[in-house]
């Protein structure tokens, strides 16, 4: 792997954080790979992990108080479990903010990832 390989950069970010945010990002990353084994990891905007499949699925931004998972086309996804609770005002994106001590419903999250993949694949076929 090259030093600028996205997977290596994401590994480094997780290690660099060294706290609950790194653990959360690692767990989310694992869930994304479980939901979509063909996902492609990229690194954009000077340091944001991005997961793609026929387009962006979601980003994994880390802030002092939250790990923010922003779904590029989240407004077009069904969210029966109500995971989206941030960036709800826009017409396109939706986000999930995870704070220290919070967990995410793994099955519901993987369902969102699969729905995002299906939406991207549908748009790619047009």
C-alpha positions as a printed Julia matrix, in Angstrom:
126×3 Matrix{Float64}:
   0.0    0.0     0.0
   1.15   3.48   -0.84
   1.45   5.99    2.03
  -1.46   7.96    0.56
  -3.67   4.88    0.18
  -7.14   5.8     1.52
  -7.39   2.68    3.7
  -4.04   3.51    5.29
  -5.08   7.14    5.82
  -8.31   6.02    7.51
  -6.34   3.57    9.68
  -4.04   6.44   10.66
  -6.98   8.72   11.51
  -8.49   6.06   13.77
  -5.13   5.6    15.55
  -4.51   9.34   15.75
  -7.85   9.97   17.44
  -7.05   7.33   20.05
 -10.32   7.75   21.91
 -14.04   6.97   21.62
 -14.17   8.78   18.27
 -11.56   6.45   16.79
 -13.36   3.43   18.2
 -16.67   4.69   16.78
 -15.17   5.4    13.37
 -13.6    1.92   13.31
 -16.93   0.3    14.24
 -18.82   2.28   11.59
 -16.19   1.37    9.0
 -16.59  -2.32    9.85
 -20.39  -2.08    9.54
 -20.07  -0.4     6.15
 -17.81  -3.21    4.91
 -20.22  -5.83    6.29
 -23.15  -4.15    4.52
 -21.27  -3.67    1.25
 -18.17  -5.82    0.72
 -17.52  -3.96   -2.57
 -17.38  -0.52   -0.94
 -14.46   1.69   -1.97
 -12.73   3.81    0.64
 -11.56   7.25   -0.43
 -10.04  10.26    1.32
 -11.35  13.68    0.35
 -11.42  17.31    1.37
  -8.08  17.23    3.17
  -8.86  14.46    5.59
 -12.39  13.1     5.46
 -12.92   9.33    5.14
 -15.47   8.65    2.4
 -17.14   5.39    1.45
 -18.28   5.01   -2.14
 -20.09   2.57   -4.39
 -21.18   4.01   -7.76
 -20.95   7.39   -6.0
 -20.6    8.62   -2.44
 -22.49   6.63    0.21
 -21.38   8.52    3.29
 -18.58  10.43    4.93
 -17.13   9.93    8.41
 -16.2   13.28    9.9
 -14.86  13.5    13.42
 -15.37  16.52   15.64
 -14.66  17.14   19.32
 -18.13  16.03   20.48
 -19.45  13.86   17.61
 -18.65  11.45   14.84
 -20.84  12.69   11.98
 -21.91  10.26    9.26
 -23.27  12.26    6.36
 -25.14  10.39    3.64
 -24.75  12.21    0.31
 -28.26  11.3    -0.87
 -29.79  10.65    2.54
 -32.98  12.61    1.86
 -33.86  10.05   -0.82
 -33.46   7.06    1.53
 -36.11   5.39    3.65
 -35.15   5.64    7.32
 -37.77   3.59    9.18
 -35.53   3.29   12.27
 -35.05   7.05   12.5
 -31.26   7.04   12.48
 -31.03  10.37   10.67
 -31.31  13.22   13.14
 -28.98  15.86   11.74
 -28.9   17.94    8.54
 -32.63  17.34    8.16
 -33.44  20.7     6.6
 -31.71  20.21    3.24
 -33.06  18.54    0.15
 -30.2   16.1    -0.36
 -28.01  15.11    2.59
 -28.91  13.56    5.92
 -26.58  12.83    8.82
 -26.22  10.73   11.94
 -24.34  12.28   14.87
 -22.88   9.8    17.33
 -21.78  11.19   20.69
 -19.56   9.6    23.3
 -21.31   6.68   24.96
 -23.91   6.32   22.21
 -24.23   3.28   20.02
 -25.89   2.86   16.66
 -28.4    0.19   15.67
 -26.06  -1.93   13.53
 -28.81  -3.67   11.54
 -30.59  -0.39   10.77
 -27.31   1.27    9.79
 -26.4   -1.58    7.43
 -29.89  -1.32    5.9
 -29.22   2.39    5.22
 -25.87   1.58    3.62
 -27.47  -1.06    1.37
 -30.24   1.4     0.43
 -27.6    4.03   -0.45
 -25.79   1.5    -2.65
 -29.04   0.55   -4.39
 -29.87   4.22   -5.0
 -26.4    4.93   -6.42
 -26.58   1.84   -8.65
 -30.02   2.86   -9.91
 -28.79   6.37  -10.78
 -25.63   4.95  -12.41
 -27.68   2.76  -14.78
 -29.59   5.73  -16.18
